[in-house]
Amino acid sequence: MKVLLVCAGGMSTSILMKKMQKYASDSGFDLSIEARGAGDYEDVVKNYEVILLGPQVSYQKDNIAHASGLPVGVIAPDDYAIANCEHIFKLASDLTGEKVPGKPAEKPSAAQADKPAEKPTTTPDAQPADAKPADARSADAKPADAKPDKKAHDPEPEKPSGGFFESGFMRKLQAGGQKVAANKGVSAIIAGMMSMMAIIMVGALFQIVATVGNMSGLATTDSSFYKVCMVPYNMTMGLISVYIAFTVAYYYGKSWDLKPVQCGIMSLAAFVTVAAPSTTYALASGSSLTALDTTALGSIGMFAAIIIALLSVRLSLFMNRHGMVIKMPDSVPQFLQDSFNAIIPMAINLIIWNGLNQLCLTFTTQTIPVIVNVVLGLPLASLTSVPGMIVIFLLATLLWCFGIHGTMVIGIALMSVLLQAVSGNADLVASGQAAVFTPVLLFGALATCGGTGDTLPLAVMCMRSKSEQLRAVGKASIIPGIFNINEPITFGVPIMYNPIMCIPYILTPIATLLLFYVGYMIGFFQPAYVPIVATMPLGVAEFLGSLAWQNIFMPVVSFVAGWFIFMPFFKAYEKQLVAKEAARKQVEAADEEVQAA
């Protein structure tokens, strides 16, 4: 069996992949499996025969089915949380018609033994109300001889009949969040940003080496060692907008079945044209020098890079659909066909963007990236205040309560502002000054202790719970939580569509944000000046981002706050589950007595 697992970034599905590999090995059947994020699964999809989605990207089901031409299923949240491989392979089997051998008889695992018959909530495949059915290549398309049990493994979400989640505002929020997250442009931005992780982290590594050398007195900012170490940083973070102009256009063009590399090159050329127009300077020697101003090629130009990437691809799409391209005979090699096909869209894009940029320079003396940064910075300034960050946290956690990856959806709007703040602090530190605090740096409080919602204290509570279900979820969630991966606890408790547990899930990050703010104001916590965007174990990202030992205590502060906030709600929910489990056991005991008689 060939299975492709897809989630938002490929992290939580990587954990599931390891367990599925072990299950397949123990059961004695061949398995080819890989975990990918929703932004890059298309690179390997041809190697697989079925796609299984994590619940957090269930809204992408129809799009992925249409793009891949493969059967697509959504893993049930409770199965996803505790890696119930038997159920997950049954889903894959139903979708492909391929029989999967059962695992050899053995003592039931904790996850299987503790799983209750009655689940409090299930939301494996939430879809917006106006979602259109997939075409013949969707998740329901299966071999003719297969008899899938779709209702058993891919049911409609079971939602509360009234109250919190059924209010008009919450229904609109859910539908809006799903539409935003499933939008091709948003997906391209997310994929483009995530593909920048290696570039950002490598640049950060060299920056850390240079900064540590400077802090220890071994290398001043004027030394050759410091300057050499900062070259990779300047060529990565200093040109971050250049890379984003390419990657966002690459993934956006790919989503429209255009040539992605051609789209990326076209966007890159248009962006560099407006962001770094060449200027010729006369030298004292009588010769001349042509130079590029790189100011807008760093984080300042990120907004413009994204806009140019999206609009240049849309223009290319329009021209391709209306035949406004050079078409070569089929006898011409494909790479030449692609090159000639891109000539007219490339020329039109450069003419339009260069013309607009010249108008901006004429009337404002500023380039498009600088103007865009200022214009978009005005409304974002209110959002990146402390009250604004609270609103952002509220929206992100509410989306998670519907099973939507709210951190990623909200984060794309803040990434540019956050990187600008960190880069500005890096410049201050390099010049011998102290880094400064800006409210956008509080964004880390959203997922500093167990992933979004700061759920690690809840995982510890679950491990010691009187409820069999919660104990099983706690055991499956504790290690991912230490690495700030929250899906097992979010889908296992569950938190989504669970009003009792949603309340502390929303309140804990907000309380953590306020405590962090106090810590910054009294001078204990230190502002970040190294860009750290990877998911890391507790405290590591906080320390590396500032190289300050005090910031290691950020997860500790969050854990303590979360413990007191989650506890009363956890006890109330635990009491409900214990009563249900006791009632279930009584029914099972009565059935056994009847059968024995």
N, C-alpha and C positions, 0 to 999 in steps of 0.2 A: 504494500500500500504506500502511496506517495501523498503525503499530507503537508500542506503549507499552513502554518499558524500565523495569523495577522492580528496585531493589536496596534495601539497608538504609536509606540516607539520600538516595539520588539523586545522590551525588557521583561515584562511579566510572562509573555509567551515563551521566552527562553527558559524560564523556570519550569513551565509546563512541559516544554519539549524534552528536557532531561528525564522527567518522570515518565513520559510516554515512551521514550527510548528504552528505559529499564523495563517497563511493562511489556513491551513488544519482545524484548530479549527473553524475559522470563516465560512468556507465552509461546515462544518458538516460531514467530512469523517475521518476515522481512518488512522493514519499515524504513522509508526514506522521508525525513521530516526536517523542516527548517522553520525558524521563527523570524518574521520580518515586521517592520513597521508599515502602516498604511501608506506611507509616502514612497516606499521603495520596493514593495512586493512584486511589482511588474517586472523587475529585473530578472526574477527567477521563476516566475509563474509557469513558464512553459515546461518546467521540469516536474510538475506535480499534476495530480488528477483530481484533487479536492481541496477546497480552502475552508478552514475553520476560523471564525472570527471570535476575538474576545468580546465580552458584552459591552465594553466601553466604546467599541466602534461598530456596534450593531446597525447604526444609522447609515453605514457605508455599504450595507449588504447589496442593495440593488446596483449601485455604481460598480462595485467590485465584480459582481456576477456578470454585468454587461461588458466590462472591460476585459475580463479574463476568459469568458466563455466556459468557465468551469462551474460545477455545482458548488454552492456556498452555503454554509450553515453557521448558525450562531450558537456558541457553547453556552449552556445554561449557567447563570451566575454561581449557583451553589456548586456545580461540578467544576467550574473554572477555579473557584476559590480554594478547594481542597484537592484539586487535580484528580478528580474521579475518572481515571483512565478508562475504566470499563464502559461508563456511560458515553464518554467522549469518542471512543472507538466505535461504539454502537451508532452514534450520530454519523460518523464518517462512513460506516458500512451501509447505512440506509441511503446515504447520498450517492454512493458509488455502485452499490450492489455487490461489492466484494465482501466475502465472508471473512470475519476476523475470529481466530480461535480464542476461546476463553482462557483466562489465566488458570494455571493448575490450582487445584483445591489447596487451600492453606488457611491458617488462622486469619480471620478478617482483620484488616488494618484498622487503625483507630478511626481513620476518616470514614471507612465503610460502616464500622460498628456503631459509630456515634451518630450517623446521619438519621434524623428523624423522618418518619413517614409523612408527617404533615409539615410542609414548609411555610414559614410565616409570609413570605413574599417571593415571587419569582418574576423577573423581568428580562428574559433572555434576548428579546428581539424587538425592543421598542422602536417604533417607526412614527414619523410625523403623520398627523391626521390626513394630510393631503398627499402622502407619498404615492407615487404611481407604481403599479406592478412592474416587475422586471420582465424582460422579453424572454424568448424561448431559451436563452442561454443563462437564465437566472438560477438561483439556488434550487428551484423546484424542478429544473431540467435534469432528468436521471435516465440511465439506461432503460430500454424498454422492458427488460426482464426483471428490473428491480421493483420491489414493493415497499417503498419507504413509509415509515410511520411518522409523518411530519409532525403531527400533533404531539406525539410523545417527546420529540426532541427539539422542536422549533416552534413552540406554542406562542400565541399572542400573549403579551405581558398581562399579568394579573395585577390590576391596580386597585387601590382602595376605592370604595364606592362613593366616598364623599370626603369632605374636610379639606385638609391642607393641600394635598396633591391634586384635588379636583377643582380648586378655585380657578376662576377665570384667568387671573394673573399667572398662576403656576402653569396652567395648560399652555398659555401663550409663550411663557418663558421656555418651556420644554420644546415646543414646536420651533421657536426662533433659534434656540441653541442647536437643534438638530440640523436646521437649514444652513446655519452658519458653518457648522463643523463639516457638513457634507458638500459645501460649495467648492467647486474646482479651484477657484482662486485661493481660498483659504487653505485648502489641502496642499496646494503648490507652495504657498508661503511656509507652512509648517514643515513640509519636506525639505524645502530649500534651507530653512534655518537649522534643521536637525543635521543636514549634511555638512554644516559649518562646524560641527562639534570638534572634529579633529584639528581643523585649522586654529580654532580658538584655544584649544587646550595646549597645542604645541607652542603657540605664541605665549601663552600664560606660563608654560614651563620655563622658557628662556627668560621671561620677565622675572620670575621668582629667583632664578639663579643670579641674574644681574642685581636684583634688589638685595638679596641676602649678602652678596659680595659687598655691596655698598654699605649696608647696615653694619656689617662686621668690621668695616674699615679696611678690608683687603683690596677694594677697588672703588675708586671715586668715580663720579659720573663722567669725568674727563679721561679716565684710563682707557687703554685699548681693550682690556678685558670687558669692561662694562659696555663699550660701544659695539664690540663684536657680538655680545650676547643679545643686545637690543635689535640687531639687524633682523633676525627671524621674527621678533615681535612686530617690528615696523612693517615687515612684508606679509604679515598675517592680519593682526588686528588693525594695522595702519591702512590696509587695503580691503577691509572686510566688506565694504559696499560693492566693490568690484566683483568679488566672489558671489555675493548674493544676487547681483544683477544677472549673473549667468545661471546659478542653480535654480532660482525661482522660475525664470523663463524656461529652463530645461524641463522641469516637472510640469509646468503649466502647458507647454507645447505638447508634452507627452500625453497629457490627459485629453487633448483634442486630436490625437493621432497625427500630429505634425512631426517633422523631423526635430527631435529635441535638441540635438547638438547645434543645428542651424539656428534654432530659436534662441539658444543660449548665447551664441556668438553675436547674433543680431542685437540682442538686448545689451550685451556687454559693450559693443561698439557705440550704441546710442548713448549709454550711460557715461562712458568715458568722454564722449564728445561734449556733453553738457556739464560734466562734473570737473573736468580738468582741461579746459581749452588751452591750447598752446600759446605761449607769449614769447616773443623774440626780444632779447635785451642786447643793447650795444655795450661792448666791453671797452675798457680803457685802452686796450691794446689795438683797438680798431676793428677787431673781429666781432662776431655776434654769437649769441647763445640762445637756443630755443629750449624753453623749459615748460614743464607741466606743474601747475599748482595742485598738490595732493591733499589739500585741506579737506575737501569734500569726498575723498575716496575712503575715508575711515567711517566711523559710526555716524558722523553728521549726515552722510549721504544715504543712509539706509532706507529712509522713507522714499526718497526719489528713486533709488534703485529698484525697490519693489513695484512702485507705480509704473516706471518705464518698462520693467519686465512684463507686467501684466498687459499693459496697453500695446506694447510692440507685438506681443503674441496674438492679441485679438485682431490687430491690423493685418498681420500675416494670415490669420485664419480667414478674415473677410476676403482678402485678395485671392487666396487659394479656392475658396468656395465660388467665387465669381470668375474664375479662370484668368485672373490678372497676373499670370506667371508665365515664364518661358517654359514651354514643354518640348522635350527632346524625343526623338524616335526611340522605340523600345530597344533598338539595337545598340544604343549608346549605353555604356556601363552605368550602373546605378549611382555611383558616387558622383559622376559627372552630371547626371540628371538632377541630383539633389543640389549640386552647386549652382547650376543654371536656374533651377526653380527658386533659389533664394535671392537671386540678383535683384529683381524688381522690389520685393518686400524690403530688402535691406536698404536699397537706395531711397525708397519713399520714407522709411523710418528715419534715416539719417537726415534727410531734407527737412522733415517736419520737426524733429527734436532740435536740430541745429538752428532752424529758423526761430523756434520758440525761445531758445536760449539766447540768441542774439537780441531778440526783443526785450527779454528780461535784463540783459546787460545794458542795453541802450536806455531803458527807462528807470531802472533801479540800481544799476551797477553791480548787481548780484546775479549769480548763476541760479539755475532752476533748483538744484539740491539745497542750496542755502535758503531760498524762498520757501520751498516746501517744508523744510525743517522748522522754519519760524512759524508758518501758517498752521501746521499740524501741532506744533508745540504749544500753541495757545490753549486749545481745548484740553490737551493732555496734561497741561500744568495743573488744572483743577483735579484731574484724576490721580495725579501723582503727589497730591497733598496727603496728609495723614487721613482726613475724612474720606478722600477719594480712594485711598488704598483699602479702607474698610469696605467701601462699596464694591470694589473689585474682588475682594475676598468673598464677600457675600454672593456675588454672581458666580464665581468659580465653584464654590462649594455647593450652591444650589444646583448647578448643572450636573455636578457629580452625583447629587441625590437622585437625578434622573438617569444615571448611568452614562452620562456624556463626559468626556475628558475635559472638564472645565478649565483646568490649569493650562492646557495647551491652547484652547480656544482663546482664553483671555490673554495668555502670555505673549501671543504674537503682536498684540497692540503695544505691549510694554517693552519688548525686546530692544528696540532701537533706543528708547529713553534710558533703559537700564545700562546698556553698553556705553552710551554716551556719558552717563554718570561715572561708571567705573573707569573709562578711558580718561575722563577729566581728572579723576583722582590719581591715575597713574602718572599723568603729566605733572601734577603737583608734587607727588612723591619724588619723581625724577629730578625736580628742580630744588629738592631739599625742603619742601613745605609739607604740612600735614594734610592728609586726606580729609575731605569735608563730608558731612552727612547730608543726604537728600532723601526725602520720604520714599522714593522708588526703591531704595535699598531695602526697605521693609518687605519687599515681595518674597524674600526667602522665608519669612515667617509662615508662609502658607504651607510649606512642606519641609520643615526642618527636623521633624521627629516622627518618622514613620511614613513619609509621603504626604500627599495632600490631605488636609484634615488633621495632621499631627496625631496619627492614630496608634502610635506605638504603645502608649499606656493602655489603650483599649485591648490591644493584642495580649499584653501581660495579664490583664483582668480575665480575658477569655481563657487563658491557659489554666487559671485557677478556678474556673467557674463550676458551679454545681450542675450546669446544663451540659449534657453530652455533646450537643451540637456546637455550643460555643467553645468547649474544650478542644474539639477537633479543629475548629477554625483557628483558634489561638495557636495550636501547634504548627499549623500550615502557614501562619502569617508572621510568626516572630522573626524568622531569619530575613524574609523579604523586607519586613519593617525596619530592621537594622540598616538595610541598604536603601531606605526611603522609597520602597515600592509598596504602594497601598492597595493594589487590586485585590489580593486575597482577603483582606479584612473587610474591604468595602463591599465585595460581592458575597462574602461568606456569612457575615453576621445576620442578615445583610444590613447595610446602611441605606442603600438606595431604596426608595419607596417605603421607607420605614420611619414614620414621623417621630417615634420615640428616640431613635438613634441619630436622626438627621439634625436634631437641635444641638446636641453637643458637638457634632461634626462641624457645624457652622460656627459655633461659638468659640471653640478651642483655638483655631488660627487667629481669630480676631483678638482674643485675650493675649495670645502670644505676640501678636503685632504690637499691642499697647505696651506690654512688658519690655519688648525689644526697644521701643521708642524711648521709654524711660531710661533704659540702659545706655542708649546712645546719648541722651541728653545729660546724664550725669558723668559721661566720659568713660564708662566702663567698657562697653562694647565699642569696637573700632570700625569705621567705614571701610568697605572693600575697595581695593584698587587693582586687583588681579581678576580677570574675567574667568570664572569657573562655572561652566554650564552643564557639566556631566553629573549624572546621578552617582553620589558617593555615600559611603557609610557615615554614620552620625558624627557630626562635628568636623569632618575632614574638609568639606567644601568651605565651611565657615572660617576655618583656620587658614587654609590656603588663599582664600580671597583677600585676607587682610594681613596674614602673617603675624596675627596677634593672638597670644595664648588665651586671652580673655574670651574670645569668641567661641572657644571649644565648649563653653558653658551654655551656649545658646540652646542646644537640644535639651540640656538639663532643665533650664527654665521652662521650656515648652512641655517637657514630660510632666513636671510638677503641676503646671497649670492644667494640662489635659487630664491628669489623674483626678483632680478634684471636680472638674467639669463633667467628665464622662461618668464618674462613679454613680451618682444617683439615678441617672438614666439607664445605665448598665444594670443596676440592681432591679429596677422596675421591669426591664425587658427580660432579664434572666428569670425573674419570678414567673413571668408568663410562659416561657419555654419549659421551665421545670414542671409546671402544672400540665402542659400539653404532653410532655414526655412521659409523665406518670400515668396520665389517662391512656396514652397509647399502649403502655406496658400492661395496663389492666385489661384492655381489649385483647391484646395478644395472648395474655394468660387465659382469658375466658375462652378464646378460640381453641387454644391447645387442649383445654379440659373437654370441650365439646368433641374435638376430634378423637381424644383418647376414649371417651365414652362410646 
